[in-house]
Structures are given as structure tokens and as C-alpha cells.
Amino acid sequence: MLLAQPGHIDHIKRKNAGLVYRLIDQLGPISRIELSKRTQLAPASITKITRELVEAHLIQETEIQESGSRGRPAVGLMLNNEGWQFLSIRLGPGYLVLALHELSGAILLQDKFDVPKVSQSEVVALLLNHVQQFFARHTQRIERVTSIAVTVPGLVDHRQGVVVSMPYYGVANLQLGALLHKETGLSVFVGNDIRSWALAEKFFGKAKNSDNAVLVSAHHNIGAGILVDGNVLEGSLGNIGELGHIQVKPFGKRCKCGNSGCLDTVAGLSEVLAEADNLVRQGHDTLLDQNNLTIDSISEAAINGDGLAIKVVSEYGHNLGKAMAILVNLFNPDTIYIDGEFNQARQVLFPAIDESLKAQALPAYSQHLTVESAQLPARTTMAGAALVKRAMYDGFLLIKVLEG
């Protein structure tokens, strides 16, 4: 006689509980009968799972009046997020954001800090100190904290919670998840900022109804988060989507990665400003002030029809579009969401991007593709919220919460 191994049983229990929780979150209020139909789980299994979730105050019952029904309202299930919280941290070049979230993802309170460029050991001390001070400062608002999520730029092994590389701070192979868990006793999730941000757009932003999409972060460096069948592509080091290192200008400027003509060398914001400054110095007719040349001023001038500014923004858009066309040909997304300072001149930027996409992407893919601004801001702690929600959906964090 063959017996299932306990580990397999625990895995199945975790997955089933996560699936039920996810459906209640996405479709609630929903009846137990409907849950059984959608999950293909036996009614007895649904009853057992939902009873545990109700007893843990993670879900609650409510009446639902089905259309056309004249009888007693049915009993539906919906999430009960009150009192359940987590801490989401966004560490970027020169800044730190900490936010207390409700388990639904809603932000309860948020603190922002400028931080110095420090060494690896100082990064750890800085984070631990800020976490401790955050909990101490907001003790009256803290209830049942389930976990901590941290998103950072660079290479991240999200499965192990290791920051493999974060160049700005000189970080290498930092066991960040383990260190924070040791100090707090909480489950810790660590992710690459852009890939986690793309997942946040799926859970909380414009991509809710799109399973196949691309988020492009176009700031000082260019990166992308790619959603395929509703899941973000990460790889073992969270490094899928390095859009800034796609070559768009052969024999161009040497990139810090060692190659030439990468997108970062022509579309990074410092490079765009340098190109605009060079054009102004050449004496071209323009309203731009060489002594006050910023992304904002270039965008405003482009909107107002300044020829030189339009050229700068359009060329920037064409270069972005060249790299994005490769992603379109590979993944055939429905939508590309862009976040960047030049979005304020979208009436000039987006047509330039679209022109490159139509010229270089497969027509069958590009003709139905839409390009939009991302909904969530660049420094959002919702990126960390997405990691927590994913951990609840796959059952990993959910089981830990149920077990106390």
C-alpha cells in the first residue's frame, strides 16, 4: 500500500488554502458552493478550509442576494483584513520608505527618509535601526504584524531572500531576509524593485485585467517587469527584464556593463540631459534655458511645440521603442505600462514609442498593443505589498498565519 508523504500532504493543504483565499479575495463575497465549483474541491474540503479562515479572522461571512432570487439571501465569504498588517520597505539610491499596510494592501501609515550612500554593513544596521524605530514610533497603530517585505534595486534571489548585488551601496550576497527574520521573528520577503512593482500593477494597479503585460521603468536606468499568464518573470536572481542593456546603437557609447550602445547609454536621464545641453550649445533655435535644463523644462517645452525639445523627447521615445519591440516580439503582451519623468510629455513621447514598435515589432503583435502610463508611483511600497499578497495566494504565508 502506498502512503502519501507528510510533506506532500502539507504542500497540497497549503496550495488548496491559498487558492480558496485568493478566490475569496478576488471574487468575494462568494458562496461555498461557488468556491467548490471553481476549485474542484469537495464541499467538505471547502467547509474545513473556510472554517479555519473564519476562526483565524482572515475571512468573514456576509449575506449575498443572488440576482433573480426571492428567497433568503445566500451566505457569502469575503476577506476580513481588520487588524492584520505587514511592513513594506522600499530601499533605493539615497532614499528609504517604510509603510505599514493592512493585509489587503491598503497603506495605513508611511515614513520617508533620505539616506546616505553607505557600505554593506551600514546598510544592514540602517535597515534594522529604522525597522525598530518604526515599530516603536507607531506602537499605538501596530496590531497583528504578519511579515516584512523589502524591495531593492539590483540582483535578488527572492527564493532565498538574498540581495546578490546592489551596486549603489556596494552590496554583494547580503542575506537580508535571514537577518531581518532573526531580529524580528517575522516572515521576510525580498524582491527586485521593478519585478515586484510589475506584480503590484497586476494586483493593485492597471494590470488587474491583463495577464500578459510589461512594466517599463524609465528613470536614470531602464528596466522592465514582465507578466506572463499573470505571473512575473523573475529567474533565480530576479534579473529578467534588464531592458537598459539591450543594444540600440551599435558602436555607441561604452556602457558600465562593458558593452557598447546599450539603451541606458542613450535613454538614461543623465544621457538625455547631456544630449539636450549639447544641442542648445550648438545654437539651435529653442526656448530652453541652458542654465536651467531639466527633464521638467524639456517636457514643458515639448508640449508647447519647441522643436528642439520635441526632437529630444521623440528620439528618447524612439530608442525606448526599439528595445521594447524586442520584448513585444518575445512575449506578445497586451499592454505596456511606462513610468518615467518624461511621461508628463506623453503626447510627444508615446507616439514616438508607438512609431518604433510598429516599425520593429511583429504587426500581428503590435496592432493590438496599447501603451499607457503606469498607475503606481516609482517609489511605492505597494511593490512589497505584492510580495506579501503572492505569499498569501500561494499559501506559504497563509499557513503560517493560520498556525499562529
C-alpha positions in Angstrom: 0.0 0.0 0.0 1.4 3.5 -0.9 1.1 6.3 1.6 1.4 10.0 0.7 4.4 11.6 2.4 3.5 14.2 5.1 5.4 16.8 3.1 3.2 16.2 0.1 0.1 16.5 2.2 1.3 19.8 3.7 2.0 21.1 0.3 -1.4 20.2 -1.0 -3.1 21.7 2.1 -1.1 24.9 1.5 -2.0 25.2 -2.1 -5.7 24.5 -1.6 -5.9 27.0 1.3 -4.1 29.6 -0.9 -6.4 29.0 -3.8 -9.5 29.4 -1.7 -8.2 32.6 -0.1 -7.3 34.0 -3.5 -10.8 33.4 -4.9 -12.4 34.9 -1.9 -10.1 38.0 -2.3 -10.7 38.4 -6.0 -14.4 37.3 -6.2 -15.9 37.8 -2.7 -18.5 37.8 -1.5 -18.6 34.3 -2.9 -20.6 31.2 -1.6 -19.0 28.0 -0.5 -20.8 26.2 -3.3 -19.3 28.5 -5.9 -15.9 28.0 -4.3 -16.3 24.2 -4.6 -17.2 24.6 -8.3 -14.3 26.9 -9.1 -11.6 25.0 -7.2 -12.9 21.5 -8.0 -12.5 20.7 -4.3 -15.1 18.6 -2.4 -17.6 20.6 -0.4 -16.2 19.0 2.8 -12.8 20.4 2.0 -14.1 23.8 1.3 -16.0 23.8 4.6 -12.9 22.8 6.5 -10.6 25.4 4.9 -13.1 28.2 5.2 -13.9 27.3 8.8 -10.2 27.7 9.7 -10.0 31.0 7.8 -13.1 32.3 9.7 -11.7 31.2 13.1 -8.5 33.0 12.3 -10.5 36.1 11.5 -9.0 36.2 8.0 -12.4 35.9 6.3 -15.9 36.6 7.4 -19.5 35.6 6.3 -21.9 38.1 4.8 -25.3 37.9 3.1 -25.4 38.0 -0.7 -28.6 38.4 -2.7 -28.3 36.4 -5.9 -30.0 38.1 -8.9 -33.5 36.8 -9.6 -33.7 35.1 -6.2 -36.7 35.8 -3.9 -35.7 33.6 -1.1 -33.4 34.1 1.8 -30.1 35.7 0.9 -27.2 33.2 0.5 -24.2 33.2 2.8 -21.1 34.5 1.1 -17.5 34.8 2.2 -15.3 37.9 2.0 -11.9 38.9 3.4 -11.6 40.3 6.9 -8.4 42.4 6.8 -9.0 44.4 10.0 -6.1 44.1 12.4 -3.9 42.1 10.1 -0.8 44.1 9.0 2.6 43.9 7.4 5.6 46.2 7.0 6.7 47.1 3.4 10.1 48.7 2.9 11.4 50.3 -0.3 15.2 51.0 -0.3 16.5 52.9 -3.3 19.5 55.0 -4.2 19.5 57.7 -1.5 16.1 57.1 -0.1 14.1 54.7 2.2 10.4 54.3 2.5 8.7 52.3 5.3 4.9 51.7 5.3 2.5 49.8 7.5 -0.1 48.1 5.3 -3.3 46.3 6.0 -3.3 42.8 4.7 -5.5 43.9 1.8 -2.6 46.1 0.7 -4.0 49.4 1.9 -1.4 51.8 3.4 -2.2 52.7 7.0 0.8 55.0 7.6 4.1 55.8 5.8 7.5 57.3 6.7 10.1 58.5 4.2 13.8 59.2 4.7 16.8 60.4 2.7 19.7 58.0 3.4 23.4 58.4 2.7 25.4 56.2 0.4 26.8 53.7 2.9 28.6 50.4 3.0 27.1 46.9 3.1 27.4 46.6 6.9 26.0 50.0 7.3 23.0 49.2 5.1 22.1 46.3 7.4 22.5 48.5 10.5 20.5 51.3 8.9 17.6 49.0 7.9 17.4 47.3 11.3 17.5 50.6 13.1 14.7 52.1 11.0 12.6 49.0 11.4 13.0 49.1 15.2 12.3 52.8 15.4 9.3 52.4 13.1 7.6 49.9 15.4 8.5 51.9 18.4 7.2 55.2 16.9 3.9 53.7 15.8 3.3 51.3 18.6 -0.3 52.6 19.1 -1.1 51.7 15.4 0.6 48.3 15.4 -1.7 45.2 15.7 -1.0 41.7 14.3 2.0 42.1 12.0 2.4 39.1 9.8 5.6 39.8 7.8 8.1 42.2 6.3 8.6 42.8 2.6 11.7 44.6 1.2 12.2 45.7 -2.4 15.6 46.9 -3.7 17.3 47.6 -7.0 19.8 45.1 -8.2 20.0 41.3 -8.4 17.9 39.5 -5.9 17.5 35.8 -5.2 13.9 36.1 -4.0 13.6 32.5 -3.0 16.4 32.7 -0.5 15.9 36.4 0.4 19.5 37.3 -0.7 20.5 40.6 -2.3 23.1 39.3 -4.7 24.1 42.7 -5.9 23.1 46.3 -5.2 25.7 48.5 -6.9 24.8 51.8 -5.4 25.5 50.6 -1.9 28.2 48.2 -2.9 26.1 45.3 -1.6 27.1 41.7 -2.5 25.5 38.4 -1.3 23.6 40.0 1.6 21.5 37.6 3.5 18.9 40.3 4.1 15.9 38.0 4.6 17.6 35.9 7.2 19.0 38.9 9.1 15.6 40.6 9.3 13.9 37.4 10.3 16.5 36.8 13.1 15.9 40.3 14.5 12.1 40.4 14.2 10.9 36.7 14.1 8.7 37.6 11.2 8.5 36.1 7.7 10.5 38.2 5.4 10.2 38.6 1.6 12.9 40.3 -0.5 12.4 41.2 -4.2 13.8 43.2 -7.0 12.1 46.6 -7.1 10.9 46.6 -10.7 9.8 43.0 -10.9 7.9 43.4 -7.6 6.4 46.7 -9.0 5.1 44.9 -12.1 3.4 42.3 -9.8 1.9 45.2 -7.8 0.4 46.6 -11.0 -1.2 43.2 -11.5 -2.6 43.0 -8.0 -3.4 46.7 -7.3 -2.9 48.8 -10.4 -4.0 49.0 -14.1 -2.9 45.4 -15.0 -5.6 43.8 -12.9 -7.4 42.6 -16.1 -4.3 41.8 -18.0 -2.3 38.5 -17.6 0.3 39.5 -20.2 1.9 42.9 -19.8 5.2 44.7 -19.4 6.0 47.5 -17.0 8.9 49.7 -18.1 10.7 51.8 -15.5 12.4 54.6 -17.4 14.4 56.7 -15.0 18.2 57.1 -14.6 18.4 53.4 -15.7 15.9 51.4 -17.7 14.3 48.2 -16.5 11.3 46.1 -17.1 9.0 43.7 -15.3 7.3 41.1 -17.5 4.0 39.5 -16.7 3.2 36.2 -18.4 0.0 34.4 -17.6 -0.4 36.6 -14.6 3.0 35.7 -13.1 6.0 38.0 -13.1 9.2 36.5 -14.7 12.0 36.6 -12.2 14.5 33.9 -12.6 16.8 32.8 -9.8 18.4 36.2 -9.4 15.4 38.4 -10.3 17.3 39.7 -13.3 14.8 39.0 -16.1 14.0 42.3 -17.8 17.3 44.2 -17.9 15.9 46.4 -20.7 18.6 49.0 -20.2 21.3 46.6 -21.5 19.7 45.9 -24.9 21.9 47.4 -27.6 20.1 50.1 -29.6 23.1 52.0 -31.0 25.9 49.8 -32.4 29.3 51.3 -31.9 27.8 53.7 -29.4 29.0 54.8 -26.0 30.6 52.2 -23.8 28.1 51.1 -21.1 29.1 50.2 -17.5 28.2 46.6 -18.3 31.1 46.5 -20.8 29.1 46.5 -24.0 28.5 49.5 -26.4 25.4 51.4 -27.3 23.1 49.9 -24.6 19.7 51.6 -24.1 21.0 53.1 -20.7 23.7 55.0 -22.6 21.2 56.9 -24.8 18.0 56.9 -22.7 19.2 57.2 -19.1 18.1 60.6 -17.9 21.6 62.0 -17.4 22.4 61.0 -21.0 19.2 62.7 -22.3 20.1 65.9 -20.4 23.6 65.8 -21.8 22.3 65.5 -25.3 19.8 68.3 -24.8 22.6 70.5 -23.4 24.8 69.7 -26.4 22.0 70.7 -28.9 21.4 74.0 -27.0 25.1 74.8 -27.0 25.2 74.4 -30.8 22.9 77.4 -31.0 19.7 75.8 -32.3 16.6 78.0 -32.0 14.9 76.9 -28.8 13.0 78.3 -25.8 15.1 76.1 -23.5 17.4 77.8 -21.0 20.8 76.2 -21.0 21.3 77.3 -17.3 18.1 75.6 -16.2 17.9 72.5 -18.3 15.8 69.8 -16.6 13.5 67.0 -17.6 10.6 69.1 -16.5 11.7 72.1 -18.6 12.3 69.9 -21.7 8.9 68.2 -21.3 7.1 71.5 -20.9 8.9 72.9 -24.0 8.0 69.8 -26.0 4.3 70.2 -25.0 4.4 73.8 -26.1 5.8 72.9 -29.5 9.5 73.7 -29.1 11.3 72.0 -32.0 14.5 71.1 -30.1 12.6 69.7 -27.1 10.3 67.7 -29.4 13.4 66.2 -31.1 14.9 65.2 -27.7 11.7 63.6 -26.4 11.0 61.9 -29.7 14.5 60.5 -30.0 14.2 59.2 -26.4 10.9 57.6 -27.3 12.3 56.0 -30.5 15.2 54.5 -28.5 12.8 53.1 -25.8 10.6 51.7 -28.5 13.4 49.9 -30.2 14.2 47.9 -27.0 10.5 47.4 -26.2 9.9 46.0 -29.6 12.2 43.1 -28.7 10.1 42.3 -25.6 6.9 42.5 -27.7 8.3 40.0 -30.2 9.3 37.7 -27.4 6.3 37.9 -25.1 3.4 39.4 -27.1 2.0 41.5 -24.2 -1.4 43.1 -24.4 -0.2 46.4 -22.8 3.0 48.2 -21.9 2.9 50.4 -18.8 5.5 53.1 -18.6 6.7 55.1 -15.6 9.2 57.8 -16.1 9.8 61.5 -15.8 9.1 62.1 -19.5 5.5 60.7 -19.1 4.5 64.3 -18.5 5.2 64.8 -22.2 3.3 61.7 -23.2 1.6 63.4 -26.1 5.0 63.6 -27.7 6.7 60.5 -26.1 4.0 57.8 -26.7 3.6 58.4 -30.5 7.4 58.2 -30.8 7.4 54.9 -28.9 4.5 53.6 -31.0 6.3 54.5 -34.2 9.3 52.3 -33.2 7.0 49.5 -32.1 5.1 49.4 -35.3 8.3 49.5 -37.3 10.2 46.8 -35.5 7.6 44.5 -33.7 5.6 41.9 -35.5 2.5 43.5 -36.9 0.3 40.8 -35.5 1.6 41.7 -32.0 1.8 45.5 -32.3 -1.5 46.2 -33.9 -3.5 45.4 -30.7 -0.8 46.6 -28.3 -1.6 49.6 -26.1 1.0 51.8 -24.3 -0.1 53.5 -21.1 1.3 55.3 -18.1 1.7 53.0 -15.0 -0.7 53.7 -12.2 1.6 53.1 -9.2 4.4 55.6 -8.4 8.0 54.6 -8.7 8.9 54.6 -5.0 5.7 52.8 -4.0 5.8 50.3 -1.1 3.0 48.5 -3.0 5.8 46.6 -4.6 6.4 44.9 -1.3 2.7 44.5 -0.7 2.6 42.5 -3.9 5.2 40.1 -2.5 3.0 39.6 0.7 -0.2 39.1 -1.3 1.6 36.5 -3.5 2.8 34.7 -0.4 -0.8 34.6 0.9 -2.1 33.4 -2.5 0.4 30.5 -2.8 -0.4 29.5 0.8 3.1 30.0 2.3 2.3 33.0 4.5 -1.3 32.0 4.9 -0.5 28.7 6.6 2.0 30.5 8.9 -0.7 33.0 9.9 -3.2 30.1 10.5 -0.7 28.3 12.7 0.0 31.5 14.7 
